[in-house]
Amino acid sequence: MKLNSYTLSLMISAALFTGFAHAAKTVEDCQKKKASATDYAMCLDRVQELVDRELQTWVNNQTFELEDLSLSSGRGTPLEMFKRSQRNFLTYRENNCRWQYLATTPSTEAANVYKMCYIYLSKNRIKELSLQKPIAINKESAN
C-alpha cells in the first residue's frame, strides 16, 4: 500500500496530537510519570509551554478589556499600568527562577528547579488574573 504525502502527514499529525492529548499538564503529572531524568525534563518543558499559552490568554483577555475601557472612557492609565505590571512580572519571574537555578548548579537538577519555579510563578499569575473582576464599563459615567 502506497501512501501519498498528504495522507502520511495527516497520520503523523494525528499521532502527535494524540500524544499531546495524553501529555502531562502539571508538575505533579510529570513527577508521577518520571521514567528518566530526560523524560522528566521534557515533561516539564511541555508543562511550561502549556502554562505559557494559558498565561498569554489571560494577559490578552485583560489587555482587551482594558483597551475597551480606554476607548469608551478615554482613560488609558489602567492599560498602561497593567502592561507595566506584566513586564515587571516577567522580569521578576526570570530573576527569581534564575537565582534558584544558579544556587542549585552544578547539580543536574538545576534546570528542573528553574522550570518548576517558572511554572509555579506563572500559575500564580494566572490565578491572580483569573480572580480579577470583569471591568464593568459604566457608559453613563464615561459621558
QUIFENFEN-V421838 format. One line per field, one symbol per residue. psi: psi as a letter, one per 40 degrees, with the letter a starting at -180 (. if undefined). A space follows every 10 residues. Layout:
BEGIN
psi->???
END
This chain:
BEGIN
psi->hhhidddddd dddddddddd deiieidddd ddegdidddd dddddddddd dddddddddd dddddddddd ddeehedddd dddddddddd dddddddddd ddddieieed dddddddddd dddddddddd ehiihhhhdd ed.
END
